[in-house]
Amino acid sequence: MTGTAKRPPTTSAGLPLRVEGLGKTFRSARGAAVRALDGIDLTIGAGEFVSILGPSGCGKSTLLAILAGLDTATDGTASVGGRPVTAPLVDAGVMFQRDLLLDWHTCEDNILMQFRMRGLATAPYRDRARELLALVGMEHAAQRYPRELSGGMRQRVAICRALVHEPPLLFLDEPFGALDALTRENLNTELAALTAHSGATVVFVTHGIDEAVFLGDRAVVMSARPGRVIADVAIDLPVPRGPQVRELPQFTAYTARLRKLLAHEVQAVAVEGARS
Amino acid sequence: MTGTGQRVRTRHRFGVAGPEAAGVDRRAGEPGARGAAALAGRVGRWTAVWYLFAVLLVLLAWEIAIVVGGTPDYLLPTPTQVAKAFDTYHQPLLHHSWFTLKEILLGFAVAVAAGMLIAVPIAFSRTVERVAYPLIVMTQAVPKVALGPLFIVWFGFGLETDVIIAVSVAIFPVIVNTALGLTSIDPDLVRLGRSMGGSRMRLFWLVRLPTALPSIFAGLKVAVTFAVIGAVVGEFIVGGSGLGYLTLSASGNQNVPLLFASVIALALIGVLFYAAIDLAERVVLRHHPQSGNRG
């Protein structure tokens, strides 16, 4: 199920991102100061797809939230297109692990929430919402309610919602983390096709090594808490990426390398966990 | 196309009433299970027949028990005598029912409007919550019956006093459930809304309020039964009008059949109000998942 044969949506070009000396400390429930992120430096070019990998609790979701303007950094700066991020970036598309579809709206109306939230009329965008649904093979579901759909189908609707306003930036926080392996691979292929043509800059947080390599132009590996960048691997695989990419020897080499880097960090978390 | 239905079970302390709240997993491909089908299942023809049968059985047993057992009818009348009382006293019964109905309606409406207006600032400000909750709990701890005489001094011997008592009882569940519903929203949903450029106002109307509706309706159901109790308590204290007064006066006159008729009329009004809220809930929440699941 891919949308590659159909006409992809056209989108304005992506925006570059820059992170300098970014750190985040927050107070835990017990009042102790917890350092979540420390000294993060990252430059992401316009239209680049960057996967961010790291062990659970390494602050990668926090980093994404700071980039999207949904959280604030304690020190350092994050800027988008040369401007510092101080408020939620409204020209971004955001996806979380949970699809967060509103149960009382049809799929189409859920997608059009992008415009209702902005106080815009939805009628001019209805066709575009349908077009996107068709691209992910969901044209039949436009008038259906989310609870009638499977998890994978719901997440497809969430993808459409994140793309419908043609954002130059996409922030994806483990969007496929709760899906089964097969659905996940299908959605990876669909997302690859959609983002390749949209030109948006994508930041993709995951702990799936396979999908990080499959989707990313680069994979950034973060350490256990406090999260730091420990490796930045350029992924040189043919584009556009289809399912056959997974069978290439380079693909396996990349995943093996990342797995090694991560294993070390996961071990660090385990030691930390045993101590506390 | 496969997929695991990922679900987050939000805690509903004042849960959506009913056993189905315990966690019925609704699978995909079960469209509209809540709406029409549930309605038909609940008040379907056969269910109604069984209800009627059960009631008739009880009435028959009651009648026989009194006739055979020889209980004096000034203590416990037979169903036939109660039926006769409905006929004989239909005028005062209708008159007082109408009065009580008005009180419940007014009391419930005021409690809902005021309760929601109070709940919104509580839900949105930690400071307001900290100040308001102790006050609400304190006022709630005072038995309303004890306040009756004070309300009479303030508002006189009319409908107003009964309505005020009904409001004072019914407002609490409205405040608590509305505040709870408005605050028990998935924080990621708020973040998503903000990333879409949603203002606080638009987030409230488009996301927060609809999300809170199941909890609000649970509160309304409790509130409507409380409004009935409040109105009757008011009538007991104030006197003069309403089914509460009629019951009291029938008791004074040893007219037990009228007393029974009056209580039954009251019960019917209570059921009517509850059923109305229940129906409204089914219509409004026809697309909401039953147990507060949010995928």
Interface residues (C-beta under 8 A of the other chain):
Chain A: M1 A65 A68 G69 L70 P88 L89 V90 A92 V94 F96 Q97 R98 D99 L100 L101 L102 D103 W104 H105 M113 Q114 R116 M117 R118 G119 R144 Y145 P146 R147 E148 L149 S150 G151 G152 M153 R154 Q155 F171 A178 L179 D180 L182 T183 N186
Chain B: M1 T2 G3 T4 G5 Q6 V8 R26 A28 G29 E30 P31 D186 D188 L189 R191 L192 G193 R194 S195 M196 G197 G198 S199 R202 L203 L206 V207 P210 H287 H288 P289 N293 R294 G295
